[in-house]
Amino acid sequence: MPIRRLRHPATLLIAGFTLLGVVVLGALVLTEAQRRTDAWVRHSMQVQTTLWQLRANVQAAETGQRGYLVSGVESYLNSYQAALSDMEPLMGRLTSQVADNPRQTASAARLHGLIQQRLRILARGVALRHDKGFEAARDYLLVNRGDALTEEIRRQVAGMIAEEARLLDVRQDRAAATRTALQASLVLGFLGLLALTLTAVRAANGQLRALQESRDELSSANDRLTAEAVAREKAESQVRQMQKMEAVGQLTGGIAHDFNNMLSVIIGSLEIAKRRLRGEPDRAEARIDNAMDGAQRAASLTARLLIFSRQAPLEPRPLEPTKLISGMSDLLRRTIGEQMNIEVVLGGGTWPVHADPQLLENAILNLCVNARDAMPDGGRLTIETSNTSLDEAYAQGNLEVVPGQYVLISVTDTGTGMAPEIVDRVFEPFFTTKEVGRGTGLGLSQVFGFVKQSGGHIKIYSEVGVGTSVKLYLPRYLGEATAAAPFTPRPVSPRARPGETILLVEDDENVRKTTGEALQDLGYGVVLAATGEDAIARFDGASRIDLLMTDIVMPGMTGRVLADRLRSDHPNLHVLYMTGYTRNAVVHNGVLDFGVAFLQKPFTLEQLSRKVRDVLDGGGVNRPAP
């Protein structure tokens, strides 16, 4: 019984589609016939219209010629000439329209000959009237009236119109018959389909209840799946949050661990120096040097963290990677050691890149140091450069990669290699596989941040027991690379020239006092201000200000706004910015603005003295304009 219920609707469905196909096919055939019939009807009407136009043109030519002969006024010839110019195109159209009908074709040829004869008589009369006057034209027309030709033309046109009218009636009758057949076939097909539909509906009623039950079951199953999906998404969100908190915890813990070590050195050394300052000044100086070293390591740590977070102010310039790597050869050999075999393969015609040369050099040095540590028993370190392209397919499989042309710098070692789970984590800050005391876990993080901030891409390939290859992809620079400025020896801690005065603007009181004292020790006159508004007032009240040295991030007016305000009235004022974090004031998209003199906090007295001197001497710009 269930088999019969399944087969019966299938048979009805096949029969219904067969009938539908027959009806559709018949309708298409009849529709095409109707279209052809309608086209013939339109054709007959077009032929009649052309014949009427020809007859009207002959009459217009005769009327214009007659008016000219009688009056001699040439304006009557306008209608005559217009009729003549339209005559041949109309005859050509008529010949083309009746080409399918031999009888009408012969009639059209005879009509053409008659019209040409009539036009020649009219043209002769016009010529005689123009050349010899009215009497000559009248005498000619008395002999050659052309009335018989005109009458013959009218009979020929009337005969052809009658023939087209007869054809039109036949074709209209045929079109009506086709429409009737088409309507009848559509009605019969509709009735047949209606009967089959009613039969199929009756057959399907028995299955409707089962389908409704199945729908309810599917709805319940879908609700259960939706609930499970929501629960799974919630669980995955919690896992992602836990992983994020774990990463933040690892980062915070690493920062706290390293800073606590550095602060312990600084605090302990300063306390010992304070105790020994009076009795043992030499030993106190050693403790101060120790504290200074700890502070510099803390500054280095913050700089690395800024690079990893892509917040370090870059000073990019066009450069040739091959020349930069060639200039590092001595440094690399001293750093890596003699037990390593260093091979440098520099590709010919390597494109220039647009990058911070110091950070690029540090990135290559970091990779080489990691490679050295991965080969405790010696091995081969290979540095290569080449031109390459990353296509759409590669970009789709790697986040933040833009398809295009790149310069590839690869550092490959034959060391111990890394397992896949280690490779997945090597860019995490403070993650390291080295022994305690041999690494901070920030080297590859720093390289990663620098490459990404430079618009590039980094990829690591490693196999345990075989070695590791780190590939840096930096975007091709389409301009020309600039040559590095020659090194010129400079005096240690350049001092002030007589009368030079600096307006120092810093909202942090301790930094303001410390920096002001340092500038005074260098021989500069110093005017201190805590805010931008205070700085403007002190600038207006000062007799001489040679340099504005300002923090960038301050409450109220920023250092950039202050400098713009003062330079609007004093365009020759030298400006030196200083900050620990720029917040897009003089850095945009991670790149230092052109023409800006910038001093990164914290800085030493030596760095301060050189930078101030450079700016006052008309230089000191970190990123010159192109």
VEXVEXPA-101559 format. One record per residue: x, y, z of N, C-alpha, C in turn. Coordinates in pm, whole numbers, plus 50000, padded with zeros to 5 digits. Example, Ala and Ser with C-alpha at 12.3 -4.5 7.8 and 13.67 -1.06 7.14 Angstrom:
513194943150780512304955050780513204967050780;512854977550708513674989450714512905000350787;
This chain:
500824987850000500005000050000500865012850000;501895014050085502705026050082503395027849949;503765016249881504455017549751503515023549649;502205018949644501235024549550501025039449574;501015043849700500805058149730501985066649683;503175060649681504335068249636504415068749484;504025057049417504135056649272503055065049203;501835065349259500715072249195501005087149176;501435094349279501765108449258502905110449160;503865101249158504965102649064504465101548920;503535091848896502975090248760502215102848719;501405108048815500665120348785501605131948755;502705132448828503655143348808504285142448669;504635129948628505235128248495504215131948386;502965127348404501935130548306501695145648298;501665151948415501435166348418502535174048347;503805170348372504905177248306504905174448156;504515162148117504445159047973503405167847905;502215168747967501165177047910501585191647906;502235195948013502705209848018503715212447907;504605202647883505575204247776504925205247640;503895196547618503195197047489502505210547471;501835215247577501135228147568502115239447541;503235239347616504225250047598504805249647458;505145237447409505705236347275504695241147170;503425236747185502405241347091502235256447097;502255261847218502105276347232503265283647166;504475278147179505625284547115505505284146964;505055272446909504905271346764503855281246713;502715281546782501655290646740502065305246758;502805307946866503255321646889504195326246778;505085317046733505995320546625505215322846495;504195314246471503365316246352502635329546360;502105332746476501425345546495502375357146471;503605355546519504575366346499504865368546351;505055357346276505315358646132504125364846059;502905360546098501715365946033501585380946060;501815384846186501755399046221502815406946144;503975400746122505035407646048504605409945903;503925399945842503435401745703502365412445695;501525413045798500505423545801501165437345803;502165438645892502875451445898503575454445766;504085443845701504775445645574503825451245467;502635445645458501665450545359501315465045385;501145468645511500815482545543501975491845510;503205487445527504365495645494504455497845342;504155487045263504185488545117503135498745072;501935497845129500885507445094501315521745129;501925523245244502375536645284503405542045187;504325533945140505355538445045504695542444912;503705534544865503015537944739502295551244751;501625553344863500935566144882501935577844879;503085575844942504095586344945504605589244803;504795578744720505255580644583504235588844503;502985585044516501935592344442501885606944487;501995609144617501975622844667503185630644619;504355624344608505555631144560505425635344415;504825626444329504625630044188503695642144178;502645642144259501715653344258502405666244306;503245664944409503955676744460504905682244355;505585673344281506505677944177505745685144066;504595679544025503795685943921503285699643966;502825700244091502285712944142503365723644147;504555719944198505655729644207506095734344070;506175724843973506605728543838505585737743773;504315734743790503245742743727503255757043784;503445757943917503495771243977504655779443924;505795773243903506965780443851506755784743708;506155775743626505935779143484505005791143472;503955791643553502975802243542503515815443596;504185815043713504575827443781506045831343759;506855821543730508295824343717508975826543852;508245824643961508815826344096509525813344136;510805814444166511595802244189511265795444321;510585802244413510245795744540509315783844518;508555783944402507695772344374508515759844348;509775761844309510625750244280511075742944408;510875748944528511295742244652510575728944669;509235729144654508485716644667508825707044555;509105712644434509485704344319510815697044347;511805704744396513115698744424513025688744539;512235691944643512085682644756511475669444710;510465670544618509835658244566510835650144487;511655657044404512655649844325513665642544415;514155649444524515175643344611514645631244687;513325631144716512755619844790512345608344698;512275610844564511695600944474512525588044469;513845589344444514675577244431514755569144561;514955575444682514925567444805513605560044822;512475566444785511185559644800511065547944704;511545549744578511515538644484512415527244530;513595530744585514485520144637513825512444751;513135519944841512445513244952511355504144900;510565508944799509485500744744510035488044680;511105489444601511705477644538512135467344641;512745472244752513185462944857511995456444926;510905464044948509755458845022508995448044943;508945449144807508165439444727509065428944664;510345427944708511275418444646510805403944665;509965401244766509505387644792508315383744701;507755393344628506555390844547506895394144401;507055383844314507445386544175506455395644103;505175393844126504165402044059504315416744096;504455419244227504615433044272505965438744230;506975430144220508295434744175508215440044032;507515432743943507345437243805506565450343799;505505451243881504725463543885505565475243933;506425472944033507275483644083508255488343976;508795478943895509715482943788508995491543684;507765487543647506985495543550506695509343608;506325509843738506025522743802507255531643801;508395525843825509645533543827509905540043691;509695532143583509905537543449508945548843417;507675547243454506685557743429507045570643503;507445569243628507795581143708508985588243647;509995580643602511165587043541510785594743414;509885588643330509455595743210508755608743248;507875607943348507115619943388508055630743442;509045626643519509975636243576510835642843469;511165635543361511965641443254511165652543184;509855650043161509015660343099508935672643188;508765670443320508685681843412510005689543414;511105682243413512415688743418512655696943290;512195691743173512395699043047511595712143050;510375711643101509565723743110510215734143200;510785729843313511455739243406512655745543339;513435737443263514625742643197514255752943090;513185750043009512775759542907512265772542968;511495771343078510985783543144512125791943196;513175785443244514315792643302515175798943193;515385791443084516335796242982515665805142877;514415801642833513815808542716512505815642748;512025813642868510835820842905509565812642897;508495819542933507195812842948506685807342815;506845814642705506285810642577506885797442531;508205795942545508865783542502508395771742585;508275773842715507825762942801506395759242769;505545769142741504125766242711504005758342582;504795762342477504735755142351505145740642367;506175738442452506645724642473505575716342543;504925722142643503945714642721502675712142641;502375720942544501205718342461501385705742379;502655703342341502965691142264503175679142358;503815681242472504145670242566503465672842699;502175671442708501445674542832501745664442942;501925652042913502225641843015501025637543093;499815641643053498625637643129498435622643126;498715616543011498545601943002499495594743096;500745599943106501715593743199501235594943343;500735606943380500255608843516499125599243548;498205597743453497085588643475497565574143486;498535570743402499075557043407499765554443542;500495564643592501155563243723500105560843832;499005568543828497955566843929497345552943921;497095548143795496525534743784497495524043836;498785526043805499785516043850499855515844004;499865527844065499905528544213498655522544272;497475525644209496215520344261496185505144251;496725499744139496755485244124497625478544229;498785484444254499675478444354499075479544494;498415490844523497775492244655496675481944670;495895479644559494825469644565495395455744590;496515452844523497135439644544497585438044689;498195448644747498625447944886497445446944980;496315453644944495105452645027494585438345028;494625431944904494205417944898495095409044985;496435411244974497355403445057497135406345205;496825418845238496595422545377495385415145433;494295414345353493125407145400493435392345425;494185386445332494555372245348495375370345475;496345379145493497245377645609496515380545739;495585389945738494805392745861493905380945895;493335374745792492525362745818493385351545876;494595350345819495495339945869495895343046014;496145355646048496515359446184495375356646280;494145359546239492995356746326492855341746352;493055333546246492965319046264494055314046358;495265319646345496365315546433496065319246578;495525331246599495185335246736494125326146795;493155322446714492095313446763492675299946803;493565294646719494185281746750495025282746877;495755293846890496585295647008495735296347135;494655303847129493775305047247493155291547281;492735284247178492125271247203493105261647267;494355261447217495355252347274495675255947418;495745269047448496025273247586494885269347679;493645270947632492495267247715492495252247742;492695244247635492715229747653493855225347745;495015231447724496135228047812495865231647956;495255243547978494935247648115493955237948180;492935233948102491945224548158492605211148190;493495206448102494175193948129495045194848254;495785205748265496625207648384495785208948510;494635215748499493775217148616493285203548662;492905194948565492445181648603493545173548670;494745174248613495855166848673496205172548810;496115185948825496425192048955495445187449061;494155187149027493165182549124493415168049164;493755159949066494055145949096495275144749186;496325152849156497535152349237497285157349378;496425167449392496105172649527495405161849609;494485154749546493805143949619494795133249661;495735130149570496705119749604497665124449714;497935137549718498905142649815498305144749953;496975145449962496355147850093496695136850193;496855124850141497165113850232498545115050293;499455121950222500825123350273501035136250352;500065145450346500255158450410500445157250561;499635148250622499725146750766501125141750807;501665132150728503005127050759504065138050741;503895146250637504845157150617504785167250731;503575170050781503455179350893504145173951018;503985160851040504655154851154506175155651138;506655152951015508095153950991508595168251010;507785178050968508175192050987508315195451134;507365190651215507435193351358508685187251418;509005174951374510215168651426511465176451385;511485180951257512645188751211512765201951286;511615208351314511645220851388512215218751528;511795207851591512335204951725513825202351719;514255194751617515685191951603516465204851576;515885213751494516555226451466516685235151590;515635235151673515705242651798516815237351887;516925223851891517985218051974519365221751919;519525221251786520815224851726521155239551750;520105248251742520345262551768520805264851911;520165257952003520555259352144521985254452166;522335243252099523695238052112524705247752051;524335253951935525245263451871525475275751960;524405280552022524535292152113525445288552231;525225276452286526045272252399527505270752357;527735265152234529105263452187529765276952163;529025286452104529585299752081529935306552213;529075304852311529355310652442530605304652503;530735291252491531915284652545533175289152472;533095290252336534255294752260534625309052295;533605317552317533875331352357534605331752492;534175322952584534835322352713536275317652699;536485307752608537845302852586538725313852528;538175321352428538945332252369539275342852473;538295345852560538555355652665539625350652761;539575337652794540605331952882541975332652816;542035329652683543305330452613543815344752609;542875354252587543275368352584543825372552722;543105368752827543565372252962544895365552994;545065353052942546325346152964547475353652896;547215358452769548235365952698548545379052768;547475386052815547695398452890548435395753019;548065384753085548755381153208550215378053184;550495370753074551885367753042552665380453012;552045389552934552705402252903552935410453029;551895411453111552025419253235553065413053327;553015399853338553985393253424555405395253375;555605394253243556945396353190557435410453213;556545420153190556945434153214557265436253362;556385431353449556595433053593557895426353637;558165414253585559385406953623560625414953584;560675419353456561875426453409562015440053476;560895447253490560975460453554561345459153701;560815449253769561185447353910562685444953924;563245436553833564685434253837565445447253814;565025455053713565725467553683565565477753794;564325478753848564095488253956564855484254082;564995471054105565785466554219567225471354206;567775470254085569145475054063569215490054084;568235497454028568265512154039568125516554183;567075511354252566815515654391567965511654482;568405498954470569495494354556570775502154532;571095504554406572335511754376572285526054426;571105532654410570995546554457571065547354609;570475537654679570555537754826571995535754873;572705526354810574105524054848574935536454815;574655542654696575405554654658575155565854757;573915566954803573585577554899574375575655030;574495563155073575235560655197576735563355181;577265559955060578705560855041579135574154981;578165583154953578495595354882579515603854957;579395603955089580315612455166581615605155197;581525593055244582745586055287583505579655173;582815573955074583485566654966582915571354832;583255583354788582665588654664582975580154541;584175573754538584505565554419583565553654409;583345546854523582435535354520580985539954498;580635551954545579295557254521579075559654372;580115564354302579995566554159579755553354085;580375542654132580155529654068578715525054087;578165527654205576755524154228575825532454138;576155545154120575345553654032575415548553890;576605544553845576735538653711575885526153697;575845518253805575035506053804573545509453791;573105519853866571705524253857571405529653717;572385536853660572205542153525572035530753424;572815520353441572705508853350571325502353363;570815501053486569475495353504568405504153442;568535517353456567555526353396567595525553243;568795524353186568895523253041568295510152991;568455499353069567835486753029566315487753037;565795495153135564355497353143563865505453024;564625515752985564255523552868564265514952742;565265506052732565335497052617564125487652614;563695483152732562525474252738561275481452689;561045493852734559865501152688559925503752538;561135506452487561275508552342560895495852265;561325484252317560985471652251559485469052256;558875472352369557425470352381556675479452284;557145491752265556505500852169556635495552027;557805489751996557985484051862557045472251843;556945463551944556045451951932554595456451913;554175466851986552785471551978552555480751858;553595482651775553525490951655553235505551689;553745510051804553555523951845554845531851843;555965525451808557245532651804557255542351687;557745554551707557805564051595558925560151498;558555555151381559545551151281560115563351210;561365561951166562015572251086562435565750954;561445561950869561785554650746562405563750642;563215557750560563805564750447564105554450338;564185558650213564535549050107565945543750126;566095530750121567425524850140567535511950061;568775507750037569035495249967569425484650069;568615474150084568905463950185570265457350164;570665455550038571955448850014573115457050071;573065470250054574135478650109574105478650261;572885478850319572785478650465573375465750521;573055454350459573565441450509575085440650486;575565445750374577015445750349577745453750455;577145464950496577785473050599577745466950737;576925456450755576815449850887577765437950901;578565435050798579345422650799580275421750919;581005432550948581925432151062581175430551193;580065437851208579265436851330578725422651348;578275416551241577725403051250578795393051289;579975394351232581045384651264581495386051408;581535398451459581895400151600580815394551691;579535396351651578425391951736578235376851730;578295371051611578025356751594579185348151640;580405352751617581565344851658582195337651540;583425333151559584165326851452583755312451426;583095306051524582735291951506581585290051407;580925300851370579805300151276580295303351135;579775296151038580065298850898578965307950844;579305320550821578315330350776578395331550624;577265329650558577185330850413576145341550378;576595351450301575715362450260575495361450109;574235359950069573885358749927572965370649893;573555380649829572805392849797572365392249651;571065392749629570535392049493570885404249411;571165402149285571485413249197570235421249163;570395434549159569265443149124568155443249227;568505440949354567475440849458566845454749470;565515455149477564795467849483565075475249614;564935488349616565005495649744563725493849824;563815496649954562645496050043562565509350118;561445511550185561225523750263561055519450408;562135520250485562105514950621563065522850709;562905521050841563805527150938565105519150937;566215525050894567445517150880567955511551011;567825519151121568315514151249567495502251296;566165503151283565325491951328565475479851236;565685482151106565925470951015567235463951051;568255471751081569535465951121569375458051251;568625463651348568385456451474567615443551449;566635443751356565855431751327566745420751271;567595424251175568505414251117569465408951222;569985417951307570905413751413570195404451512;568935407651547568175398951638568015384951579;567685384151451567505371051387568815363351383;569915370351358571215363551355571605358551494;571325366351598571635361851735570795349551771;569515349651735568665337851758569205325751683;569665327751560570225316751482571495311451548;572335320551597573555316251667573225307851790;572235312351869571875304951990571265291351958;570695289951836570105277051797571155267351745;572425271851732573515263151684574645263151786;574445257051904575485257352008576775250551964;576695241151874577885233951829578395239151696;577965250751655578375256451528577445252251416;577615258451302576755255551188576875266451083;575915266750993575965276450884574785286150897;575105299050892574095309750896574095316450758;572925316750695572815322350559571865334250561;572345345350506571535357350491571365359750341;570115360750297569845362150154568895373950130;569045380150014568095390349969567685387249825;566455390249793565965388149656564685396049637;564285397649512563005403649478561955392749465;560745395449509559695385449501558335392449492;557295384649467555925389849461555015380649541;554075386549612553065378949686551735381149615;551105370049573549885371249493548645370749580;547475371549514546185371649584545985358749664;546365347449605546165334649673546955334149804;548195339149803548995339349926548405348950028;547935360549979547365370550070546105365350138;545305357550066544085352150127544385342350238;545535335650230545895325950332546715331750445;547065344750439547875351150543547285364850574;546885366850697546245379250737547195391050723;546635402650691547335415550682548375415950571;548305406750476549235406850364548535413450245;549215423350186548695430150068549435424749946;548725419949844549425414849725550275425749661;551445421849609552305431549544553745426949542;554645436349511556065433449499556765436249632;557655427349671558355428349799559835425149780;560615430049876562015425849888562075415750002;562655404049974562725393150070564115393150135;564135393750267565375392050345565165379750431;565965369350407565795357050483567055354050562;566865349050684567955344750772567705330050804;568635321350761568445306950772569595300950851;569275291950942570315284951019570145269951005;571195262651045571165247951045571135242851188;570355249651273570335246551415569335235851453;568885236951578568035226451636566615226551580;566155238051528564795238851475563765239751586;562515241451547561415243051643560235234551601;559505229651701558285222151675557175231851635;556135227151564555065236151519554405243951632;554205237551748553545244751858554425255951912;555745254751897556655265551938556615276851835;556605273251707556555283351600555305292051614;554195285951656552945293451670553025304151778;554015303151869554055312451983555285321451983;556165320251885557455327251894557315342351892;556205347651837556045362151832555365367851957;554985359152051554385364152174555455370852260;555145382552317556145389352401556475381152525;557765380852558558305373952675558225358652664;557875353652546557935339152526559325335652475;559995326552541561345322652501561585308052537;562395301552455562795287752482564225287152533;564835298852552566235299252598566305297452749;567495294652795567705293152939567535306553008;567255306053138567075318153217568345326653210;568155339453181569295348553173569875349953034;569415341752937569985342352802569075349252702;567885353252745566985360052652565795366052724;565265377052668564115383752730562795379052672;562815372652556561575368752492560955380052411;561735390852387561195402352312561845403852175;562845395852143563565397552018562675395951897;562025384251883561155381951768559895390551774;559425393551896558275402551908558605416251851;559825420751880560265433751828560375433351676;560925422551621561045421151475559655420951412;558735413351472557365412351421556695426151415;556795433751526556155446951531556755456451429;558085456251414558725465151317558295462051174;558285449151138557935445151001556475448950972;555565446051065554165449351043553955464351035;554635472051121554475486551118555045492450989;555985485350926556575489950800555755485350680;554585479050704553735474550595554165461450533;555015453750606555545441350551554905428950610;555615417950593555095404750634556285396450680;556065387950780557115379150832556585364950838;557445355450800557055341350798558215332950847;557885322750929558905313750985558645299650936;559715293250886559675279150849560735272050933;560345261551003561275254751092560955239951097;562015232051114561865217651127562865212851231;562395205151327563245200451436564385192151379;565625195551421566805188251376567345192651242;566625201551173567065206151041567465220851044;566645229251103566985243351112565765252251097;566015265151091564935275051085565265285550980;564235290250910564375301250815563325311650846;563775323850872562875335150898562925344350777;561765347150720561695355150597560965368250626;561645379150596561065392550610560695397650470;559435401750453558985407450326558695422250348;559505430850287559295445350297558825450550161;557795459450159557255464250031558315471349947;558255469049818559175475649726558925490749725;560035498449727559935513049716560225516749571;559315524449508559425527249365560335539249335;560755546649439561665557749415563115553249420;564015563049434565435560249441565885559849587;566785550549619567335549749754568315561249775;568355566449899569265577449933570515571949999;571605578249970572865573950031572935578550176;573555570450259573695573850401574635585650415;574325594450511575155606250534576505601950589;577595608050543578925604250593579075607650740;579835599250809580045601350953581065612350973;580725621951060581655632651094581825633051245;583055632451292583295632651438582725645451498;582195644351620581585655751687582105656451829;582145668151885582605669252024581605662852119;582125657952230581285651952333580505663152402;579185660752420578295670152491578505684552444;578085687852322578235701752274577535711452369;578165722952387577625732552484576995744352412;576375753052496575665764552442576625775252396;576115783352301576855795152260576325806852343;577085817552356576685828452446575285833852413;574475834952516573165841152505572045832052459;572325819652419571275810852367570305807052480;569015808452450567975806352552566945796352500;566505787452590565565776952553564305778452637;563125778052570561845777552641561485762752656;561515757552779561255743452809559835742152862;558995734352792557595732552830557385717752862;557055714752986556865700953032555885701053149;554815692853140553805692953245554225685153369;555155675553356555635668053471556725676153542;556475679453669557375688553740558775682853754;558905670153789560225664353810561015663953678;560335660053569561025659953439561415674053400;560535683653426560815697553390562045702653465;562105699953595563245704853673564545697853631;564485684753612565685677253577566225681553441;565335682753342565775686753209566285701053210;565615709853287566065723653295567455724753355;567705717053460569045717453521570095712153424;569725701753347570685696353251571025706753145;570035714053096570285724352996571125735853054;570855739353179571645749853242573105745553259;573315732553292574685727653304575415728253171;574655727753060575265728752927575475743252885;575075752852970575335766852944574185774452882;573005768352871571865775152809571085782952913;570515794252869569515800852949568205793352935;567485791153045566295782653042565115790253099;563995790153024562715795553070561765783753082;561225781253204560395769553229558915773153221;558115763753166556665765253159556025751553176;554855751253245554195738453272553075735453173;552545745653107551435743553013551675751752886;550865749152784550995756652660550645771152678;549575773852752549185787852776550265795452851;550845788852955551935795053031553145797652941;553415788552849554565790052759554395802052667;553175804352617552935815852529553175828852605;552685829252730552875841352810554365843852838;555105833252870556545834952900557325838252772;556895832752658557565836052533557405850952501;556175856052519555935870252491556715879252586;556985874352707557695882752804559205881352801;559725871952721561165869752715561805878852611;563025882852635563745891352540564325883152426;564625870252452565215861852347564865847252374;564315840552272564075826152278564615820352147;565605811452157566195805352037565575791852004;565055784952106564545771352083563355768852174;562275763352115561145758252192561325743152206;561535738552329561655724252357560425720352438;559525712652376558235710252438557855695552439;557195691452546556555678352549555365678752452;554975667352400553875667052303552535664952373;552485654952458551225651452524551135658852656;550275669252659550075677252780548595680152794;548135682352916546725686152933546465699752869;545275701252809544955713852743545615714552607;546455724452587547115726452459548275716652443;548295709252333549385699852308550625707352260;551755700152261552995706352216552955710052070;552275701951988552205705051844551405717851820;550285719351890549475731551876550265743651925;550985742252037551805753252090552845757651987;553555747951928554585751351830553975758451709;552815753651662552175760151546551755774451580;551265776551703550845790051744552045799551745;553145795351805554305804151815554965806351679;554995795851597555635797151466554805805551369;553505807151394552695815451306553165829951309;553685834451425554215848151437555735848551431;556405837251456557875836651457558305824551376;558235825251242558485813551158559895807951170;560865815751218562245810951228562545804251363;561525802551446561735796451577562075781651561;563165777351625563525763151623562645755651723;562205743251688561335735351774561905721351788;561945716451912562355702751940561275696352026;560665685551974559625678352048560275667352129;559675664652247560125653352329558895646652390;558905633652394557775626352452558155611852469;557365604952550557525590452562556495583052480;555425590252436554355584152357553705595152276;553625593552145553295604852057551795607252039;550995596752041549535598252022549185606051896;549875603151788549545608851656549725624051648;550515629851736550745644151727551785647351619;552925640351622553945642051517554215628751449;553435618551482553565605351419552205601351365;552145597351238550905592851177551145579551110;550235570051140550365556351091551705550251131;552185554151250553425548551302554675554651243;554565564751156555715570651088555845585151130;557065588951167557335602651208557095612251092;556465623851120556195633651016557495639250958;557415643850832558565650150769558895663250842;560205666250849560645679150898560505681251047;560365670351125560165671451270561445667451342;561885676051439562985672651529562375666651656;562785654451689562095646751791563125639751880;562895640252011563775633652109562925624352194;563205611452185562405601452255562815600852403;561835601452493562095599452635562205584452663;563015580652761563985588752836565255590852753;565985601652781567205604652707568315608052806;569545606052761570705609052844571135623552821;572035628252908572545641852892573295643152760;574005632552722574735632852595573765634152477;572675626152477571685626952369571025640552366;570715645952485570075659052493570985669752436;572265669952475573175680552431573365680252279;573515668052222573715667052078572465671352001;571285666952046570065670151974569775685051977;569925691352094569675705752107570625713452017;571905709352017572885716351934572555714951786;572165702851746571815700551605570655709451562;569615710151645568425718051609568775732951602;569535737851698569915752051697570805755451578;571545745551529572415747951413571675746051281;570335744051287569545742951165569325728851117;569695718951194569495704951155568645697751257;569045685351287568365677651390567055671551351;566655672751224565385666951180565535651851169;564635644551237564725629951236564385624151100;563455630251027563035625050897562955636650798;564055639350726564035650650633562975648950526;562485660150476561495659750368562155654450242;561375647050159561965641250037562295652149935;
